[in-house]
Amino acid sequence: MKTHPIKSPEDLTRVHKALKKKFQNKKLIFGDGHLGADIVFVSEMPGPDEQKEAKPLAGLSAKLFNQLLRSAGINKNKVYVTNVVKYFPDGKMPTPKEIKSHSFFLKEELKTIGPKVVVTLGNIALNGVGMRQPLDNVHGRSFNLGSYELLPTYHPGSALKDAQIKNILETDFKKLKDLLAKPKEIEETY
């Protein structure tokens, strides 16, 4: 059951137009997926693969992401994927100021989609939704953020370099399915 009605695609188009106006000189990569999704995955920022494919998650990270969805029994066609930072930052990590400049647009995008659960993929994504906790301390735990539940976890790209993180991701994705099945009125707030 949705927490609020789905807005129209035009609402999302307005968010995209505002992003284009703010970041005129950047090649922006917008979110992709099901507009009425119960789950929105928020990644950090596009990398070279995402830039090449013009998708919010691409390459080996997307392949692992799709495997994680399948293992958790989640239909990839029923989710929405986006990034906090909407452009490839030329190999540098975005500053807190840059993340903050994108956070308003991310929040508007989330309001438009109206998910039940938001899953952040990595520290930058976690900061982008306004949570200032180290990911190591909060991954796999759910947090009530008003209109949605937040489930922080690692970025699939991190798991490509570390098998232990891949195991953590698998466990966190399994928790996601349980979180979706949980009735709204008895969810915990942390």
Buried (B, 14 or more C-beta within 10 A) or exposed (E): EEEEEBBEEEBBEBBBEEBEEBBEEBEBBBBEBBBBBBBBBBBBBBBEBBBEBEBBBBBEBBEBBBBBBEEBEBEBEEBBBBBBBBBBBEEEEBEEEBBBBBBEBBBBBBBBBBBBBBBBBBBBBBBBBEBEBEBEEBBBBBBEBEBBBBBBBBBBBBBBEEEEBBEBBBEBBBBBBEBBEBEEEEEEEE
